[in-house]
Amino acid sequence: MAEEPKATFYADQIEEQARALGDKPYILHDNQRVSFAEFDRATCQAANGLAALGAKPGDGIAILMGNCAEYLYLFYGMPRGGFYSVPVNVALKGEGLRYILTHSDVKYLAVDDTLYPRFAELEGPVGAIEKVFVRRTTKEPLPAGTLSLEDLLDASSEKPRIALDPEAMTFLMYTSGTTGFPKGVVNRNRSMNIEGFKLLTSVLYKPDDVLFTCLPLFHANALILTAGFAMVAGLPFGLASRFSASRFWEPIRRYGATTFNALGAMVPILMKQPERADDADNPVRMVFSAACPANLWEAFEKRFGVQIFEGYGAVDGGGVLIWNLGDGPVGSVGRVLNVEWRLVDEDNHPVPQGEIGELITRVTDEKTGGVEYYKNPEASRKKLREGWLHSGDLFYADKDGYLYFVDRKTDSMRRRGENISSFEVENIVEKHPAVAECAAFGVPSELGEDDVMIWVRPTEGVELDLKELIHHCADNMAYFMVPRYIDVVDQIPRTGTFRVQKTNMKRQGVTERTWDREKEMPDLKLKK
């Protein structure tokens, strides 16, 4: 019997799993069940539907939609017709939205009816967009001049008859844009490391596992690390519409999910929920976390009856993977698995073991390990210098080579000649029982360098005494890290992937309502 050919592209993997698994459930969303075979057909329909409307290979479609099966039909279907997609953050509006839709050169837009007004508010023609497809989630009629997404997907389910080009662009994933405009990270057919995915999922998952995500599909964590890994592993995954701390475990129990991905901010948020007798009564056996606070790691495991595996990766990380699969110390993201690496200072000199430096990794093949920013060769060159990919993230390493995430370079602060991790400040502040959430950042100091400022959201029903909070900080962090300025807020703005949006916080800075430690506690002496 002839051996089945290996999947070369992700589209091949979808087709291969459809043949092998047929009616086995793949997507579980609310009351919807989509099998592997149905997903194969739906992705073909998405590609054929766009082609039938005149789209040519190389054309793109932006996706401005909430979590749903149709999102995945478009994202994984477009490359089958030679097209590319652009997942768009659903929080964007105004000029931020216009920039993505224009810069990405898409000719088509798929948008939820509830989000369509964001697009309609943009004046004049928007970039190269020619047609808009609306996914109806209400009974309201289609906006004038638009087409139904349902009609787009009601096309032939035959496999598109085009030869897939390894160099064809499959999707653009835009970074959060902490400095300047967001950059579009280019992914091509050859970028998906199918064999690497297969190897990794074979280690991570059991045959009866069910994955789960409540993270937004405009982010790679949900799109690739959940939906993509589930496809490669031949496993179902539950898809929630959004993250809800109070109802987080309900869909997990309903779907029988045994594993989910948690961004670090989710862990303290879930731990702040009132304890329940059935907290550990859930089917989850393992949680894949990114930046889990070390002090909550074992407490989270014990309370919810799970095991945490920590990891690190980035959309523009060149495929570098770091995992702590229970074989490394609590708090460590693990060891670099697949490339040579270093931690370096601002002058690219290696730092001693235990000291903080930027992670850089050796790139031997720019096609597989480099990063390409769309229409931005200067940023691409800056990212990859002299054969080393610069992550932009700060770590320190222990004597055994385990890495510990410290902060993003753009979020670090400097005071009294010392570098300060916003991540560490936030972690300590959030240990206070009256603090639900914290965001730390630097504001200009009259003495040069930075003063530390924090925004805090109090725990509901608990009175927050700011002087008491400062004493808590002084008892638990180095003197130069203790915040000077505090704003008490009702909400800390976050992206859909729980990253705190600090750009506007820094721009706002110190105002008349800001609490100033040096004015309110002039006699406080911080111990050096």
C-alpha angles and dihedrals in degrees: 000000000000116000116246111252116253117256107258098179131028089251088060089053092053091051092045093052091047090057094045101040105025110170096013109126116257107166120038110187122161102307094338122108119189118187126213090253093049091049091052090053094044093053090051090050091052092053094042092047093056092045091051089059091057103269115152129209108278094038119123140215127202118218116212100171141119123248111301140128092258089063089061092045088059098040096049095030101055096069089055088068096040093259131125132222134213117209107213126205107248091218092065121107140153117013093351090060093042091053094056094044092048101038093049092058092223117167095198138046130200111197140168115248089238090055097041093091088065089061094040091056091062108099123237126345113343111222114294096328111143104165134028123204116200124206106212115222095160135042093255115122120255114276113257114274095019134111129223117258087214089062091049090055093046094086138111114308092208116121108267110255100229130111110244113238115217089216096050114118112244103180145348117223112195120215121230093259100230088170120029124333120341116268122228112230110213120225121188134190090264092052095078106088097207096173091048090050090050093051093048096046091048088060097043106042140056123217092255098046122127117201125213138195135179092174119112119270091228087076128074093233093069097029099048111012093046111020094030096044091046090055094049092045093045092236134134121247132199117228120202121194094234145341115280117177095198094047100029098119097046098081090038090059092042094053094038089235115185099187140024140174118246125193110218095255091059093064098062090040091055092043090055090060115102111271117253131198091238097049091117093041095098134106096240116120101172139022124201107213137185117206097352108181106252093224091058098041100092093031090056091048092051097044096048100029096239139122119237121220112190127209147164132216138139137209088236095035097108093241095300111156128194120183137179101195095180092290097097135064121284108269095029122114087211134239128321104260109195116021145041112268145183140186110227141182127233090284093051092252115142113255122225120262110282095024125109120256142151115272113240125176133202117252116201097169118034091200093061103025105028130089125234120199114202112255090344110101091160092060090045091054092047091052093052114042127171092342096310126109113218112217098194088223129113125226142158126215131218125221091273095054097256112147127222120201113232108171147302111280090237091055098048121103134205125216132162089358092303129115113233126203113221086201091059094046091050092047093054095043091051090057088072108099093225093056120083097175138001136192120193128196142151127261125188115277124215086231094053128258114053142315115213116245128182136191114209132191109204122231109261112263094010123107114233117214107195095201089053089049091054091051088051089053093046090052094049109034140045114279094247091056097055108115119248098190129045132184116189108213139179093226139016109216113238136175119244087268093055096254109145112245100228102164095087091039090057091044091052092044120157116002137172091273094053117113111231118205093202091057098038097040105027093155095053111120115199114212115237 
